[in-house]
């Protein structure tokens, strides 16, 4: 049997080769490059020790990008979960049209984040933008929304949350359908109100769904990239940049490969830390119940 | 009906929020560029020239072909390499394989763009820039841990006694895999194909750097080009965006229940 098992293990060799060549080796390469000053293509690499990492901490644009990344991550998590849960609660009840609502809330996920950003450009553009048409009805003059850094960040946050709220909705819908109906029947007999039912039955029993949805959204939001490129391209200046867009900006536009690598390593460690903390927090929470 | 009025109110609100962007882009794509009416108004006549423009120059059709090739390639690798790798990890639970499993799952934690410098310079030294295999292998590698995870979870739910019975009857490892395990993997394979297929179809971040020659562009790069070069002709750009998006929307509307199942299968705490 032992020999049989050994032979069986050969089956994961293709997977290990693929991951080794295109993820693990580049990862090691990235760590190496982060200690060098390098433009990304020449033979000329100069060892600079930890200087790139020190530069990261003194780079104002990096901290803007980092702050935006937190806004995109935490903001989308909150918006998507609240909206997703609300739609799931609505669609979970029986009425004509609930399937249609479920279908259209999940539909934008089929569209590339990049193209979604361009679609939203028709709403936010200065010339002939839909939003300007709408505010004109209330007597306001047209505004150039995406020229304003704060509105730019908010627009990216809202578009991203809107597009992917369907994920949460599906996860919560499955969670709601797994709650045995007898709990609600028992509560109804005891004369418990609707809100109390939600607070003391639905919410606690949804904790596994909540933890899944929160972790998925948070990690997804911290990696946000596509929609930023099409909506603002990180501008004006670097004010709406996320860490991911800033890395590729530093590498491909500024030709600072070593510096971009150092940022990459830092953000990798940060996301790793966040997911470890979140996982252990929710594991405890699930055990408590 | 009267008791449910608030449900209908909320539903109408949600429908407006979700359908308005799609309405706007479709309507814009059917108006001539000289039409400066509000983007919310319906076109006076259906103006198909924008579609003829984007389909006529050949770029978009070629991009659709490239994207289809890339998506099929990515999905095939993830299915074949994924289920092969999952089988020994799910069945042969030695300490060593546990380490392999944690390693593969650890790769899932690396955000693809955080190591763009390493990946790009590796691809340059492999001469993989502007090739199908370069982009296919990179997308497949980053998503592989997820498909392996799905297959491991699924294979562990198949009783081991089935494998053992077949082994006692003299079946080799590959025979057990092909005749006992593989036929049962259909539901999870559908999930992998759907979720990974959509992701590959819409991929942008790595395509931007790997597919540098115009004839290799996928749909996201082509649509981006419409929007950055033709800022004066946003109506043709809208037609391009509609054509690029339509295939996935149609597939979704027909196979909705598989998408929902796929979404639930892959909702793991990364």
Interface residues (C-beta under 8 A of the other chain):
Chain A: X4 X5 X7 X8 X9 X10 X11 X12 X14 X15 X16 X18 X19 X21 X22 X23 X24 X25 X26 X27 X28 X29 X30 X33 X40 X41 X87 X90 X93 X95 X97 X98 X100 X101 X103 X104 X105 X106 X107 X108 X109 X110 X111 X112 X113 X114 X115 X116 X118 X119 X120 X121 X122 X123 X128 X129 X130 X133 X162 X167 X170 X171 X174 X211 X212 X213 X215 X216 X219 X222 X223 X225 X226 X229 X230 X244 X247 X248 X251 X252 X257 X260 X261 X264 X265 X267 X268 X271 X272 X275 X278 X279 X282
Chain B: X4 X7 X8 X10 X11 X14 X15 X17 X18 X19 X20 X21 X22 X24 X25 X28 X36 X38 X39 X40 X77 X81 X82 X84 X85 X87 X88 X89 X91 X92 X94 X96 X97 X100 X104 X107 X109 X110 X111 X112 X113 X114 X115 X116 X117 X118 X119 X120 X121 X122 X124 X137 X138 X140 X141 X142 X144 X145 X148 X167 X173 X177 X198 X201 X202 X203 X204 X205 X209 X219 X220 X223 X224 X227 X234 X237 X238 X241 X244 X245 X248 X249 X251 X252 X253 X256 X259 X260 X263 X264 X267 X268 X269 X270
